[in-house]
Amino acid sequence: MTARVEQYRLNAAKCLDLADRSSDPESKRSLLAMANAWLMLAAQRAKNIEIISESQDAQSKRKRA
């Protein structure tokens, strides 16, 4: 996994920690939504990396053939 994916996951964890400590319902909802957004971003980034890697592997195989 890339450093960026890990950073996104850490950001999500920080949001979850803050939400857990928050007593304000609106702040808690916002922080949970933000954590979800960070996790979705991390998942999308990881998927994009996988797609790019597969594409590069396929191109490399075609060049050798």
N, CA, C and O atoms as a DFTB+ gen file, in Angstrom:
260 C
 N C O
     1  1       0.845      -1.186       0.000
     2  2       0.000       0.000       0.000
     3  2       0.884       1.240       0.000
     4  3       1.995       1.238       0.530
     5  1       0.377       2.259      -0.587
     6  2       1.169       3.482      -0.669
     7  2       1.052       4.299       0.614
     8  3       0.148       4.107       1.428
     9  1       1.985       5.200       0.754
    10  2       1.977       6.092       1.920
    11  2       0.710       6.940       1.934
    12  3       0.181       7.254       3.000
    13  1       0.228       7.307       0.759
    14  2      -0.974       8.146       0.697
    15  2      -2.200       7.385       1.215
    16  3      -3.015       7.952       1.942
    17  1      -2.335       6.112       0.848
    18  2      -3.455       5.303       1.335
    19  2      -3.387       5.191       2.852
    20  3      -4.396       5.327       3.543
    21  1      -2.199       4.945       3.351
    22  2      -2.029       4.839       4.805
    23  2      -2.365       6.160       5.496
    24  3      -2.968       6.165       6.569
    25  1      -1.979       7.269       4.886
    26  2      -2.291       8.578       5.470
    27  2      -3.795       8.814       5.497
    28  3      -4.325       9.341       6.475
    29  1      -4.481       8.427       4.432
    30  2      -5.934       8.567       4.404
    31  2      -6.572       7.753       5.527
    32  3      -7.505       8.211       6.186
    33  1      -6.061       6.547       5.734
    34  2      -6.601       5.691       6.806
    35  2      -6.310       6.277       8.188
    36  3      -7.144       6.203       9.091
    37  1      -5.134       6.853       8.340
    38  2      -4.815       7.519       9.613
    39  2      -5.735       8.712       9.842
    40  3      -6.188       8.944      10.963
    41  1      -6.009       9.460       8.795
    42  2      -6.934      10.588       8.915
    43  2      -8.309      10.109       9.357
    44  3      -8.952      10.739      10.197
    45  1      -8.757       8.994       8.790
    46  2     -10.051       8.425       9.185
    47  2     -10.031       8.027      10.656
    48  3     -10.986       8.283      11.388
    49  1      -8.949       7.405      11.080
    50  2      -8.836       6.987      12.479
    51  2      -8.868       8.191      13.423
    52  3      -9.471       8.124      14.494
    53  1      -8.229       9.276      13.035
    54  2      -8.252      10.490      13.852
    55  2      -9.670      11.041      13.957
    56  3     -10.100      11.468      15.028
    57  1     -10.390      11.031      12.839
    58  2     -11.774      11.506      12.857
    59  2     -12.630      10.635      13.772
    60  3     -13.455      11.144      14.531
    61  1     -12.430       9.323      13.696
    62  2     -13.192       8.418      14.556
    63  2     -12.879       8.644      16.031
    64  3     -13.769       8.593      16.880
    65  1     -11.613       8.892      16.325
    66  2     -11.217       9.163      17.705
    67  2     -11.869      10.452      18.211
    68  3     -12.398      10.503      19.321
    69  1     -11.820      11.480      17.380
    70  2     -12.449      12.747      17.765
    71  2     -13.960      12.587      17.923
    72  3     -14.548      13.143      18.851
    73  1     -14.584      11.837      17.031
    74  2     -16.027      11.604      17.129
    75  2     -16.371      10.871      18.415
    76  3     -17.376      11.165      19.061
    77  1     -15.530       9.919      18.776
    78  2     -15.752       9.155      20.005
    79  2     -15.689      10.041      21.243
    80  3     -16.401       9.817      22.222
    81  1     -14.833      11.042      21.185
    82  2     -14.649      11.933      22.337
    83  2     -15.603      13.128      22.333
    84  3     -15.703      13.854      23.322
    85  1     -16.294      13.322      21.225
    86  2     -17.173      14.482      21.107
    87  2     -18.493      14.235      21.821
    88  3     -19.063      13.146      21.754
    89  1     -18.967      15.270      22.506
    90  2     -20.273      15.178      23.170
    91  2     -21.362      15.873      22.351
    92  3     -22.549      15.738      22.648
    93  1     -20.960      16.604      21.334
    94  2     -21.910      17.327      20.491
    95  2     -22.380      16.418      19.350
    96  3     -21.561      15.991      18.537
    97  1     -23.669      16.117      19.274
    98  2     -24.169      15.198      18.246
    99  2     -23.860      15.650      16.817
   100  3     -23.525      14.819      15.972
   101  1     -23.964      16.932      16.535
   102  2     -23.689      17.435      15.189
   103  2     -22.210      17.255      14.828
   104  3     -21.878      16.849      13.714
   105  1     -21.335      17.563      15.781
   106  2     -19.897      17.361      15.545
   107  2     -19.589      15.887      15.335
   108  3     -18.802      15.526      14.460
   109  1     -20.206      15.051      16.133
   110  2     -19.996      13.608      16.018
   111  2     -20.414      13.117      14.628
   112  3     -19.682      12.361      13.989
   113  1     -21.593      13.549      14.161
   114  2     -22.062      13.155      12.826
   115  2     -21.103      13.630      11.737
   116  3     -20.786      12.888      10.807
   117  1     -20.653      14.863      11.865
   118  2     -19.731      15.408      10.862
   119  2     -18.413      14.646      10.845
   120  3     -17.879      14.347       9.778
   121  1     -17.897      14.337      12.009
   122  2     -16.633      13.609      12.089
   123  2     -16.770      12.182      11.570
   124  3     -15.853      11.664      10.933
   125  1     -17.900      11.549      11.836
   126  2     -18.124      10.204      11.310
   127  2     -18.250      10.231       9.791
   128  3     -17.752       9.338       9.106
   129  1     -18.913      11.250       9.272
   130  2     -19.023      11.392       7.820
   131  2     -17.651      11.642       7.203
   132  3     -17.337      11.115       6.136
   133  1     -16.842      12.443       7.875
   134  2     -15.499      12.734       7.378
   135  2     -14.637      11.469       7.410
   136  3     -13.873      11.219       6.478
   137  1     -14.753      10.684       8.461
   138  2     -14.005       9.431       8.545
   139  2     -14.404       8.505       7.404
   140  3     -13.553       7.871       6.780
   141  1     -15.699       8.434       7.138
   142  2     -16.179       7.600       6.039
   143  2     -15.615       8.081       4.704
   144  3     -15.221       7.271       3.864
   145  1     -15.579       9.387       4.513
   146  2     -15.035       9.942       3.270
   147  2     -13.556       9.578       3.119
   148  3     -13.119       9.213       2.027
   149  1     -12.785       9.672       4.201
   150  2     -11.368       9.308       4.142
   151  2     -11.192       7.830       3.791
   152  3     -10.317       7.472       3.003
   153  1     -12.034       6.973       4.384
   154  2     -11.931       5.539       4.102
   155  2     -12.316       5.226       2.659
   156  3     -11.697       4.375       2.020
   157  1     -13.327       5.905       2.150
   158  2     -13.710       5.712       0.753
   159  2     -12.601       6.183      -0.182
   160  3     -12.328       5.547      -1.200
   161  1     -11.969       7.291       0.165
   162  2     -10.860       7.805      -0.632
   163  2      -9.693       6.822      -0.621
   164  3      -9.080       6.579      -1.660
   165  1      -9.382       6.261       0.537
   166  2      -8.301       5.277       0.651
   167  2      -8.607       4.049      -0.203
   168  3      -7.732       3.541      -0.904
   169  1      -9.850       3.576      -0.143
   170  2     -10.234       2.399      -0.921
   171  2     -10.142       2.684      -2.419
   172  3      -9.672       1.842      -3.184
   173  1     -10.584       3.856      -2.832
   174  2     -10.523       4.206      -4.253
   175  2      -9.081       4.325      -4.726
   176  3      -8.738       3.868      -5.817
   177  1      -8.246       4.935      -3.906
   178  2      -6.824       5.077      -4.259
   179  2      -6.169       3.701      -4.402
   180  3      -5.414       3.464      -5.345
   181  1      -6.461       2.794      -3.461
   182  2      -5.899       1.446      -3.512
   183  2      -6.375       0.716      -4.767
   184  3      -5.598       0.013      -5.414
   185  1      -7.645       0.884      -5.107
   186  2      -8.190       0.256      -6.312
   187  2      -7.514       0.810      -7.565
   188  3      -7.173       0.052      -8.474
   189  1      -7.321       2.119      -7.615
   190  2      -6.660       2.738      -8.763
   191  2      -5.237       2.223      -8.910
   192  3      -4.787       1.951     -10.023
   193  1      -4.534       2.090      -7.810
   194  2      -3.160       1.575      -7.850
   195  2      -3.150       0.157      -8.406
   196  3      -2.284      -0.195      -9.207
   197  1      -4.109      -0.654      -7.982
   198  2      -4.199      -2.032      -8.459
   199  2      -4.476      -2.073      -9.965
   200  3      -3.866      -2.858     -10.690
   201  1      -5.387      -1.233     -10.424
   202  2      -5.722      -1.189     -11.848
   203  2      -4.512      -0.760     -12.671
   204  3      -4.223      -1.351     -13.711
   205  1      -3.816       0.255     -12.211
   206  2      -2.627       0.738     -12.925
   207  2      -1.554      -0.346     -12.970
   208  3      -0.916      -0.559     -14.000
   209  1      -1.366      -1.019     -11.853
   210  2      -0.361      -2.087     -11.797
   211  2      -0.704      -3.216     -12.759
   212  3       0.168      -3.718     -13.469
   213  1      -1.978      -3.615     -12.784
   214  2      -2.401      -4.670     -13.702
   215  2      -2.216      -4.242     -15.154
   216  3      -1.796      -5.038     -15.995
   217  1      -2.527      -2.996     -15.439
   218  2      -2.375      -2.472     -16.799
   219  2      -0.910      -2.472     -17.218
   220  3      -0.581      -2.846     -18.344
   221  1      -0.038      -2.053     -16.316
   222  2       1.386      -2.023     -16.624
   223  2       1.931      -3.430     -16.816
   224  3       2.778      -3.652     -17.681
   225  1       1.449      -4.393     -16.011
   226  2       1.861      -5.785     -16.174
   227  2       1.444      -6.323     -17.534
   228  3       2.217      -7.007     -18.205
   229  1       0.218      -6.012     -17.936
   230  2      -0.288      -6.484     -19.230
   231  2       0.520      -5.872     -20.373
   232  3       0.851      -6.564     -21.336
   233  1       0.835      -4.597     -20.277
   234  2       1.639      -3.931     -21.315
   235  2       3.033      -4.553     -21.389
   236  3       3.572      -4.759     -22.476
   237  1       3.596      -4.842     -20.252
   238  2       4.926      -5.450     -20.212
   239  2       4.927      -6.822     -20.861
   240  3       5.861      -7.171     -21.584
   241  1       3.879      -7.603     -20.605
   242  2       3.777      -8.934     -21.201
   243  2       3.616      -8.848     -22.720
   244  3       4.184      -9.656     -23.455
   245  1       2.841      -7.868     -23.185
   246  2       2.642      -7.704     -24.620
   247  2       3.960      -7.327     -25.309
   248  3       4.231      -7.776     -26.423
   249  1       4.759      -6.519     -24.655
   250  2       6.037      -6.104     -25.250
   251  2       7.001      -7.283     -25.378
   252  3       7.798      -7.348     -26.314
   253  1       6.917      -8.208     -24.429
   254  2       7.793      -9.382     -24.455
   255  2       7.328     -10.404     -25.480
   256  3       8.126     -11.217     -25.947
   257  1       6.069     -10.376     -25.830
   258  2       5.516     -11.403     -26.733
   259  2       5.847     -11.140     -28.189
   260  3       5.453     -11.913     -29.062
